[in-house]
Amino acid sequence: MSAAATEPQAALELCGIPLRHPVLNGSGTFDAIAARRAFGDALLERFPFAAFVSKTITPKPRAGNPPPRLYETPSGMINSIGLPNKGLAGFLEHDLPPLAELPVPLIVSVMGTSREEFSELVEGVASRDAVAGIELNVSCPNVKSGLIVGEQPSETLALLEALRGLSAKPLIVKLTPNTADPAAVAVAAEEGGADAVSLINTVRASAVAPGGSEPWLGAGSGGLSGPAVRPIALDQVRRVAEAVSIAVIGMGGIETGAHAREFLAAGATAVAVGTASFRDPLAGDRVRRELIEPGANVG
Ligand SMILES: Cc1cc2nc3c(=O)[nH]c(=O)nc-3n(C[C@H](O)[C@H](O)[C@H](O)COP(=O)(O)O)c2cc1C
């Protein structure tokens, strides 16, 4: 690929969503409502991302997994947060209004355990003007088949076929890395009418309590993120980008503009910063600067 082809664009369009730059947040890794409380309107003036992806919501409220929910690994972190959220109605009533005030397009992440649940979520959020796009978190079992939707091309295709007609808004499928052939799942998502795919979600992982033999995490296992997963993410983004013609959002361990550039060179249209935002809430802004501002320190 020529240098010109990999040159990041300052402003771009992601499946019809206008972006001022290519850096988004990974779902569940930046609490914009809490950040607004902490930083006030300064957050809006210097919002670190070109679009905001909400944490995943489910039809009914969820408390999340029992603690402990985090474990630090060499160059990474395992989490078993378990998608705590207010449920669809709670999200629409309490979270959507403040998220609609953000100065960037809003993408809402949703997860159901059946086509019916996904349909309820897509219809519920798509009807709101403030929502620019919907990300489908498919790293969950279908209660009917017992299969993880995003691990199976056939399940992913069937889900998209059920959802595509419900909204003209962009549907982004968040791919799991925990499958032998993520490109086959991405192709199925495209066939079903997805407008983009995003990857990677966390890599399935476990930890043992220090000095013991019991699992450390309350849920038994969790998902690995951070720099440790970056080479896996880069490989999967490249394979997926070669297999589909829809847009690809690349993420997994991105901490610098140089890392973001690698994902764009691998075929991503945009990138997302996840775990890095926990250490530095402005990591996304730094990644953007290093990526697109000439002369910025490219780490
Ligand atoms: C604490 C935590 C919570 C997350 N919550 C979600 C979520 O709600 N929905 C989702 O699709 N991905 C979730 N993710 C996955 C991230 O969006 C991202 O795909 C993954 O962490 C890889 O990127 P990173 O290495 O930059 O963090 C979460 C990750 C972490 C670390």
PDBQT file of the ligand as one rigid body, heavy atoms in Angstrom, charges set to zero:
ROOT
HETATM    1  C1  LIG A 301     -13.683  -2.200  31.281  1.00  0.00    +0.000 C 
HETATM    2  C2  LIG A 301     -14.102  -2.512  29.866  1.00  0.00    +0.000 A 
HETATM    3  C3  LIG A 301     -15.458  -2.464  29.539  1.00  0.00    +0.000 A 
HETATM    4  C4  LIG A 301     -15.871  -2.746  28.235  1.00  0.00    +0.000 A 
HETATM    5  N1  LIG A 301     -17.199  -2.688  27.935  1.00  0.00    +0.000 NA
HETATM    6  C5  LIG A 301     -17.615  -2.960  26.669  1.00  0.00    +0.000 A 
HETATM    7  C6  LIG A 301     -18.982  -2.848  26.324  1.00  0.00    +0.000 A 
HETATM    8  O1  LIG A 301     -19.839  -2.472  27.138  1.00  0.00    +0.000 OA
HETATM    9  N2  LIG A 301     -19.338  -3.176  25.047  1.00  0.00    +0.000 N 
HETATM   10  C7  LIG A 301     -18.412  -3.556  24.094  1.00  0.00    +0.000 A 
HETATM   11  O2  LIG A 301     -18.801  -3.816  22.948  1.00  0.00    +0.000 OA
HETATM   12  N3  LIG A 301     -17.098  -3.614  24.390  1.00  0.00    +0.000 NA
HETATM   13  C8  LIG A 301     -16.678  -3.338  25.650  1.00  0.00    +0.000 A 
HETATM   14  N4  LIG A 301     -15.344  -3.382  25.945  1.00  0.00    +0.000 N 
HETATM   15  C9  LIG A 301     -14.380  -3.710  24.889  1.00  0.00    +0.000 C 
HETATM   16  C10 LIG A 301     -13.715  -2.448  24.309  1.00  0.00    +0.000 C 
HETATM   17  O3  LIG A 301     -14.682  -1.601  23.705  1.00  0.00    +0.000 OA
HETATM   18  C11 LIG A 301     -12.647  -2.811  23.257  1.00  0.00    +0.000 C 
HETATM   19  O4  LIG A 301     -13.261  -3.514  22.201  1.00  0.00    +0.000 OA
HETATM   20  C12 LIG A 301     -11.538  -3.690  23.818  1.00  0.00    +0.000 C 
HETATM   21  O5  LIG A 301     -11.225  -3.350  25.158  1.00  0.00    +0.000 OA
HETATM   22  C13 LIG A 301     -10.239  -3.615  22.984  1.00  0.00    +0.000 C 
HETATM   23  O6  LIG A 301      -9.731  -2.288  22.928  1.00  0.00    +0.000 OA
HETATM   24  P1  LIG A 301      -8.610  -1.733  23.991  1.00  0.00    +0.000 P 
HETATM   25  O7  LIG A 301      -7.520  -2.775  24.066  1.00  0.00    +0.000 OA
HETATM   26  O8  LIG A 301      -8.155  -0.426  23.412  1.00  0.00    +0.000 OA
HETATM   27  O9  LIG A 301      -9.307  -1.587  25.292  1.00  0.00    +0.000 OA
HETATM   28  C14 LIG A 301     -14.908  -3.091  27.239  1.00  0.00    +0.000 A 
HETATM   29  C15 LIG A 301     -13.554  -3.117  27.579  1.00  0.00    +0.000 A 
HETATM   30  C16 LIG A 301     -13.132  -2.830  28.866  1.00  0.00    +0.000 A 
HETATM   31  C17 LIG A 301     -11.658  -2.866  29.186  1.00  0.00    +0.000 C 
ENDROOT
TORSDOF 0
